């Protein structure tokens, strides 16, 4: 693979509860039933954290909402694992 063919990372920036900027990489966009989700991971390659955000349409714009419900998070990660294997 030539260097110019490398896949470009999609980076999203957020502010944490202390107001600090946090950059996360979008690692997947998946659908569970008819709901779309995006999975984001820290740029720190040693971190194994993954955050799931539900994509809601509000006033015709995409709004990301952190999935905090454990059952919803399990459904999303289960669907993601299906894509990997």
Secondary structure, DSSP 4 states (H G I P E B T S, - for coil): --GGGSPPP-EEEEE-TTS-EEEEEEEEEEEETTEEEEEEEES-TT---EEEEEEEEETTEEEEEE---HHHHHHHHHHHHHHH-
